[in-house]
């Protein structure tokens, strides 16, 4: 997905060489904020999944993780 979209290509460019990406006209600050929001959203989803898995295990089997 990252190599196919504009967002992904900009992410690779910022990660590879931030100064060169800035010279190419990429708004570094804007994309860094977007990347952090995206990572935070994925972390929240992963955390909810772990919590729900633990709740299912406790209620169904009575075991704690």
C-alpha positions as CSV (number, residue, x, y, z in Angstrom):
1,X,0.0,0.0,0.0
2,X,2.8,2.4,0.8
3,X,4.5,2.1,-2.5
4,X,1.2,2.7,-4.4
5,X,-0.1,5.9,-2.8
6,X,1.0,9.5,-2.6
7,X,1.0,9.3,1.2
8,X,3.2,6.2,1.1
9,X,5.7,7.6,-1.3
10,X,5.9,10.8,0.8
11,X,6.4,8.7,3.9
12,X,9.3,6.8,2.3
13,X,10.8,10.1,1.1
14,X,10.6,11.7,4.6
15,X,12.0,8.5,6.2
16,X,14.8,8.2,3.7
17,X,16.1,11.8,3.6
18,X,14.0,14.5,5.3
19,X,16.0,17.4,3.9
20,X,15.7,16.1,0.3
21,X,12.0,15.6,0.7
22,X,11.7,19.2,1.9
23,X,13.6,20.4,-1.1
24,X,11.2,18.4,-3.4
25,X,8.3,20.3,-1.9
26,X,6.8,17.9,0.6
27,X,5.2,19.5,3.6
28,X,7.2,17.6,6.2
29,X,5.3,18.8,9.3
30,X,1.9,18.0,7.8
31,X,2.9,14.4,6.8
32,X,4.7,13.8,10.1
33,X,1.4,14.6,11.9
34,X,-0.5,12.4,9.6
35,X,1.9,9.5,10.1
36,X,1.7,9.9,13.9
37,X,-2.1,9.9,13.8
38,X,-2.1,6.8,11.6
39,X,0.4,5.0,13.9
40,X,-1.6,6.0,17.0
41,X,-4.8,4.7,15.4
42,X,-3.2,1.4,14.6
43,X,-1.9,1.1,18.1
44,X,-5.3,1.8,19.6
45,X,-6.9,-0.9,17.4
46,X,-4.2,-3.4,18.4
47,X,-4.8,-2.5,22.1
48,X,-8.5,-3.0,21.8
49,X,-8.0,-6.3,20.1
50,X,-5.7,-7.5,22.9
51,X,-8.2,-6.3,25.5
52,X,-11.1,-8.0,23.9
53,X,-9.2,-11.2,23.5
54,X,-8.4,-11.2,27.2
55,X,-12.0,-10.5,28.1
56,X,-13.2,-13.4,26.0
57,X,-10.6,-15.7,27.5
58,X,-11.5,-14.7,31.0
59,X,-15.3,-15.0,30.5
60,X,-15.3,-18.1,28.5
61,X,-12.5,-20.2,30.0
62,X,-11.7,-18.4,33.3
63,X,-8.0,-18.1,32.5
64,X,-6.0,-14.9,32.9
65,X,-3.3,-14.0,30.4
